[in-house]
Amino acid sequence: MSGFIEMDWNDWVEEYKPISKSVRQPDRFSWESDDYSLETYGLELECVRFMLCFFTDHVWTYTDDGEDGFISNGYHLVNRLNYYITEKPALPNVEYEII
């Protein structure tokens, strides 16, 4: 299967089940309204990188292109704000946009 899937936040949470984080950086200022997002530095980033070694399709990135913020599957560096790790992997050869 290949293609594009657009979902809203609630459907994505229900379908892919982001993992609630158990790592909390002591110096982190949390502005997020969820308990799933992982930072782009420190211990949280190390957890994301560890997951990439074994479960690449379970890593997602929240980015902001200057106009809109959205979550997409995969590990991205440009315009990244946070990462997510899910119980269910993204489908292969599918690009996601979670709004």
Backbone bond lengths (Angstrom), bond angles and torsions (degrees), N, CA, C in turn:
res aa  C-N    CA-C-N  psi(-1)  N-CA   C-N-CA  omega(-1)  CA-C   N-CA-C  phi
1 M - - - 1.457 - - 1.519 108.48 -
2 S 1.304 116.80 138.62 1.460 121.54 173.40 1.511 107.72 -141.02
3 G 1.325 115.07 154.38 1.443 118.21 179.56 1.505 113.24 152.42
4 F 1.318 114.60 -153.79 1.458 122.54 -174.49 1.521 108.62 -134.94
5 I 1.333 116.84 134.70 1.462 122.06 176.90 1.521 108.61 -126.98
6 E 1.325 115.89 127.59 1.466 121.42 174.12 1.525 107.57 -112.72
7 M 1.330 116.84 131.66 1.464 122.14 -178.60 1.522 108.65 -137.31
8 D 1.320 116.00 159.03 1.458 118.05 170.86 1.530 108.86 -91.13
9 W 1.317 115.81 166.51 1.464 123.00 -175.16 1.526 112.06 -53.87
10 N 1.323 117.92 -50.06 1.467 121.27 -175.95 1.531 112.44 -62.53
11 D 1.321 116.88 -41.67 1.471 119.98 177.99 1.525 110.91 -65.49
12 W 1.339 115.83 -40.23 1.459 120.17 179.23 1.532 111.07 -64.25
13 V 1.334 117.40 -44.54 1.462 121.33 178.99 1.526 110.15 -60.37
14 E 1.325 116.72 -43.60 1.461 120.66 -179.78 1.530 112.06 -66.66
15 E 1.330 116.87 -40.44 1.468 121.43 -175.76 1.535 113.11 -79.55
16 Y 1.332 117.05 -47.00 1.470 120.51 -171.77 1.531 113.97 -101.14
17 K 1.307 117.42 -12.65 1.464 123.61 173.00 1.535 113.70 52.87
18 P 1.346 117.02 73.72 1.462 118.30 175.49 1.524 110.40 -59.49
19 I 1.314 115.35 142.73 1.460 121.58 -176.31 1.518 109.20 -83.85
20 S 1.316 115.33 129.19 1.459 120.42 176.19 1.520 107.95 -67.68
21 K 1.306 115.92 131.70 1.464 118.47 -174.13 1.519 112.39 -76.53
22 S 1.307 114.13 145.58 1.459 119.78 175.48 1.520 110.35 -110.46
23 V 1.336 115.82 -3.06 1.455 120.54 178.04 1.518 107.88 -99.13
24 R 1.296 117.29 133.27 1.466 120.24 177.56 1.516 107.59 -136.02
25 Q 1.307 116.42 121.25 1.451 120.25 179.01 1.519 108.76 -76.43
26 P 1.322 117.94 135.47 1.461 120.66 -176.74 1.520 114.00 -65.26
27 D 1.330 118.18 -28.26 1.461 120.90 -177.73 1.521 112.88 -97.19
28 R 1.303 117.51 11.22 1.462 120.79 -174.46 1.521 112.04 -79.88
29 F 1.319 115.35 129.10 1.457 120.93 170.91 1.512 106.46 -96.45
30 S 1.317 117.49 113.95 1.458 120.78 -173.10 1.525 111.08 -97.34
31 W 1.335 115.67 114.45 1.457 120.48 175.72 1.513 111.28 -105.20
32 E 1.321 116.86 -6.38 1.462 120.36 -177.44 1.520 111.43 -71.37
33 S 1.303 115.42 150.45 1.461 120.79 178.31 1.525 111.53 -94.25
34 D 1.337 117.26 5.93 1.453 119.88 179.93 1.529 109.75 -124.29
35 D 1.297 115.70 165.38 1.457 121.16 179.56 1.528 110.84 -107.05
36 Y 1.326 116.15 21.48 1.454 121.33 -176.26 1.529 113.38 -108.10
37 S 1.312 117.46 -25.67 1.462 119.84 -171.80 1.519 111.58 -74.27
38 L 1.332 114.19 143.00 1.455 122.57 179.05 1.519 109.09 -114.54
39 E 1.326 116.06 142.48 1.457 122.09 -178.12 1.524 112.05 -69.44
40 T 1.317 115.03 169.29 1.464 122.71 -178.71 1.526 111.43 -99.28
41 Y 1.321 117.14 18.45 1.459 121.45 179.67 1.533 109.47 -153.22
42 G 1.311 116.24 166.66 1.459 121.81 172.71 1.522 114.75 67.64
43 L 1.329 115.22 -150.03 1.465 122.07 -176.97 1.521 112.78 -60.45
44 E 1.312 117.40 -38.57 1.461 120.04 -178.85 1.524 110.98 -65.14
45 L 1.333 117.36 -41.94 1.467 120.40 176.75 1.522 110.52 -64.44
46 E 1.318 117.98 -37.48 1.463 120.57 177.67 1.536 111.03 -61.62
47 C 1.314 117.34 -38.32 1.473 120.78 176.04 1.519 110.83 -62.69
48 V 1.325 116.78 -43.03 1.470 120.98 178.85 1.526 109.73 -62.24
49 R 1.309 117.42 -46.80 1.466 120.80 -179.31 1.532 111.62 -63.48
50 F 1.317 117.28 -36.99 1.465 120.75 176.18 1.529 109.98 -61.62
51 M 1.332 116.38 -45.62 1.469 120.54 179.22 1.522 111.17 -61.01
52 L 1.322 117.07 -35.60 1.465 120.45 179.35 1.525 112.22 -60.61
53 C 1.306 116.71 -29.11 1.469 120.55 -179.91 1.526 112.27 -67.09
54 F 1.319 117.27 -29.09 1.461 121.08 -172.57 1.526 114.50 -123.23
55 F 1.319 117.41 -29.53 1.471 121.93 -172.61 1.529 110.76 -135.00
56 T 1.307 116.23 60.03 1.465 121.92 -176.09 1.521 112.85 -53.42
57 D 1.317 117.93 -41.01 1.467 121.44 -175.66 1.525 113.54 -76.30
58 H 1.321 117.69 1.70 1.467 122.25 178.48 1.529 111.74 -101.13
59 V 1.338 117.62 -0.95 1.465 122.12 -177.94 1.522 109.44 -101.31
60 W 1.333 115.04 135.38 1.465 123.26 -179.08 1.529 108.33 -131.94
61 T 1.334 116.88 154.52 1.458 121.70 -177.96 1.526 110.69 -126.10
62 Y 1.334 114.97 132.82 1.469 120.16 172.07 1.518 106.75 -92.98
63 T 1.322 116.54 120.92 1.464 121.77 -179.78 1.518 110.52 -124.74
64 D 1.308 115.02 162.10 1.463 121.71 175.60 1.520 106.74 -133.34
65 D 1.316 116.64 118.99 1.458 121.01 -177.09 1.527 112.76 -89.51
66 G 1.321 117.44 10.62 1.454 121.65 -178.91 1.513 112.90 100.70
67 E 1.317 116.20 -21.31 1.461 121.22 177.86 1.521 111.25 -117.00
68 D 1.323 116.57 -43.47 1.458 121.44 -176.63 1.522 110.42 -134.97
69 G 1.334 115.26 148.87 1.451 120.79 171.97 1.514 108.62 -104.77
70 F 1.318 116.40 141.22 1.462 120.04 179.72 1.524 109.48 -157.59
71 I 1.310 115.52 160.88 1.459 122.54 176.20 1.526 107.53 -102.99
72 S 1.323 115.46 136.08 1.465 119.81 175.42 1.529 108.55 -132.74
73 N 1.313 114.97 156.51 1.457 118.84 -179.58 1.523 110.14 -71.53
74 G 1.323 115.07 147.96 1.452 121.13 177.11 1.521 113.47 101.46
75 Y 1.312 114.21 173.35 1.458 124.17 -179.60 1.519 107.57 -101.49
76 H 1.323 116.41 114.14 1.460 121.75 -177.55 1.526 109.31 -122.19
77 L 1.316 116.27 148.45 1.457 121.23 179.93 1.528 112.98 -105.25
78 V 1.312 116.96 -36.99 1.460 120.94 -175.92 1.526 110.38 -73.97
79 N 1.320 116.33 128.62 1.475 124.01 177.16 1.531 113.43 60.97
80 R 1.298 117.96 21.79 1.466 121.47 -179.58 1.522 110.62 -72.82
81 L 1.320 115.04 142.62 1.463 121.12 175.47 1.524 111.10 -119.01
82 N 1.325 116.84 -37.89 1.459 122.50 -179.96 1.521 109.81 -154.96
83 Y 1.333 114.56 168.05 1.459 121.74 174.56 1.522 109.18 -123.33
84 Y 1.326 115.28 159.49 1.457 122.99 174.98 1.518 108.08 -134.78
85 I 1.319 115.71 149.72 1.462 122.45 173.02 1.523 106.25 -123.32
86 T 1.328 116.56 131.03 1.462 120.65 -176.58 1.521 111.95 -114.64
87 E 1.332 114.72 156.22 1.470 120.58 175.51 1.521 110.31 -69.45
88 K 1.313 116.68 -41.49 1.461 122.13 -178.18 1.533 109.02 -97.41
89 P 1.325 118.24 134.42 1.467 119.78 -179.38 1.527 112.42 -76.82
90 A 1.319 114.60 157.50 1.460 120.39 171.25 1.521 108.21 -67.91
91 L 1.308 116.10 150.14 1.463 120.61 176.56 1.531 109.89 -67.90
92 P 1.317 117.87 142.90 1.474 119.62 178.55 1.525 111.40 -66.64
93 N 1.303 115.91 144.44 1.472 123.60 176.13 1.517 112.88 61.88
94 V 1.332 117.35 27.26 1.463 122.12 176.95 1.527 108.14 -123.45
95 E 1.310 115.85 134.26 1.458 121.84 175.51 1.530 107.93 -99.30
96 Y 1.322 116.91 130.82 1.466 121.93 -177.52 1.515 110.65 -111.06
97 E 1.316 115.93 150.62 1.452 121.98 169.44 1.536 106.83 -137.64
98 I 1.333 115.36 113.26 1.457 121.60 -179.36 1.509 107.71 -103.50
99 I 1.319 116.09 120.36 1.475 120.34 -176.08 1.512 111.52 -115.64
